[in-house]
Amino acid sequence: MKWVVRIVGGLLLLNLLGVGVLFLMGHRAGAGRIHASAEMTGSPEQVWPWLNEGEKLKQWISWLVEVRGFDSKAGLGKKGVWVMKDENNGGTLMEIEGTCIDYAPPSLLTLQLSSGGEFDGKQSYRLTNLGSGRTRLDADSSYHFASAFARLMEPVISAAAEKKLAGDVARLKSLVESKATAAVR
Amino acid sequence: MSPPSFARALLFVVAGESWAECVAGDLEEEFGLICQSRNHFAGARWYVWQVVRSVVPLIWIRMRSGEFRQAALAALLGAAVPLVMLDRLWSFVYSQVPLKDGIGRAPSLLAVNVAAVCVGSAITGTAQSSGKAAWTTALALAAAAGIAVWASAGGAPVLYAVWVVAAAPASSLIAFRWRRNR
């Protein structure tokens, strides 16, 4: 049974190594912050409704299945709920409560988000007019996780979240540009 | 004339040390007779079929004798447990993504899975006492890795699945050879 001890010991050693690396990475500058951006054809006024209206949000934010309580549009101080489908948790629905804390159409929208003791954070969308009918979108998020294990895993979670955000922003760009092209025709 | 090498290797892996010699001896004697009376192709076909139909009974005998249990336990600890635990860990990570995400895994996370399986399998390889035991464990590791990938909650691209199933036995055999040559 010496080899059983070797395997278990080896795996424990790997775990310890992983925990050490994650702990150090969790203390890096900018931990818990994620960013994605895209330049798209369309004016800020054309992009703004995609950030502000529930039905449009569902088209580009993956796994968002319902937006409740923003009375179809967000506005300063308004509260609402985003219902997300969690495929990694048996497809359960999870509610994220949001409060609009920055509202300056058509350039800045910031939501304070929190979810049932799992995390709280901010999601901010900034639109910059680049001229010639082009707009730059900067999406920034910062999150703080409630559980100690999630905080330890933050570097991996943030990397996955950033990849997801980049995919969503790319989908938004494609939607905005297809609508802008259709409007020109 | 010798029987097909792949069938002979399969027989030795499946039969284990205690049964391989006597089963192989009987089969090779009969194989020689068929080759003489008919031709080599007929003998080879008969040999392969005998090996294939013996696989399940031989595994059963080894499980009852306890010889196979060691390989199964090694496969469980060396490949299945690390893969299942990592799959659960990645599910937790993706579930913690604030705006949620799908079941597709980042290549870097899949690479961690492959590395963990290689380490676990290599440790089992260093613990084997003979070549036959090493091959049996390698086969069990491949099967355990395949089952763990198939049962994973996260997405498993074909290339990743092939890598895991190949890396587990390869790491075990390389580690066994390295230890034997020291």
HADDOCK unambig.tbl for C-alpha pairs under 7 A between the chains (distance, minus, plus):
assign (segid A and resid 3 and name CA) (segid B and resid 124 and name CA) 6.69 0.50 0.50
assign (segid A and resid 3 and name CA) (segid B and resid 127 and name CA) 5.42 0.50 0.50
assign (segid A and resid 6 and name CA) (segid B and resid 123 and name CA) 6.82 0.50 0.50
assign (segid A and resid 7 and name CA) (segid B and resid 77 and name CA) 6.85 0.50 0.50
assign (segid A and resid 7 and name CA) (segid B and resid 78 and name CA) 6.63 0.50 0.50
assign (segid A and resid 7 and name CA) (segid B and resid 120 and name CA) 6.22 0.50 0.50
assign (segid A and resid 7 and name CA) (segid B and resid 123 and name CA) 5.85 0.50 0.50
assign (segid A and resid 7 and name CA) (segid B and resid 124 and name CA) 6.76 0.50 0.50
assign (segid A and resid 11 and name CA) (segid B and resid 120 and name CA) 6.99 0.50 0.50
assign (segid A and resid 63 and name CA) (segid B and resid 100 and name CA) 6.59 0.50 0.50
assign (segid A and resid 63 and name CA) (segid B and resid 101 and name CA) 6.77 0.50 0.50
assign (segid A and resid 84 and name CA) (segid B and resid 99 and name CA) 6.86 0.50 0.50
assign (segid A and resid 84 and name CA) (segid B and resid 100 and name CA) 6.78 0.50 0.50
assign (segid A and resid 86 and name CA) (segid B and resid 95 and name CA) 6.33 0.50 0.50
assign (segid A and resid 86 and name CA) (segid B and resid 100 and name CA) 5.88 0.50 0.50
assign (segid A and resid 87 and name CA) (segid B and resid 102 and name CA) 5.64 0.50 0.50
assign (segid A and resid 87 and name CA) (segid B and resid 103 and name CA) 6.41 0.50 0.50
assign (segid A and resid 88 and name CA) (segid B and resid 91 and name CA) 5.22 0.50 0.50
assign (segid A and resid 88 and name CA) (segid B and resid 94 and name CA) 6.42 0.50 0.50
assign (segid A and resid 88 and name CA) (segid B and resid 95 and name CA) 5.35 0.50 0.50
assign (segid A and resid 88 and name CA) (segid B and resid 102 and name CA) 6.80 0.50 0.50
assign (segid A and resid 88 and name CA) (segid B and resid 103 and name CA) 6.11 0.50 0.50
assign (segid A and resid 89 and name CA) (segid B and resid 95 and name CA) 6.38 0.50 0.50
assign (segid A and resid 157 and name CA) (segid B and resid 93 and name CA) 5.43 0.50 0.50
assign (segid A and resid 157 and name CA) (segid B and resid 94 and name CA) 6.70 0.50 0.50
assign (segid A and resid 157 and name CA) (segid B and resid 96 and name CA) 6.65 0.50 0.50
assign (segid A and resid 157 and name CA) (segid B and resid 97 and name CA) 5.80 0.50 0.50
assign (segid A and resid 160 and name CA) (segid B and resid 94 and name CA) 6.91 0.50 0.50
assign (segid A and resid 160 and name CA) (segid B and resid 97 and name CA) 6.90 0.50 0.50
assign (segid A and resid 161 and name CA) (segid B and resid 97 and name CA) 5.33 0.50 0.50
assign (segid A and resid 164 and name CA) (segid B and resid 101 and name CA) 6.59 0.50 0.50
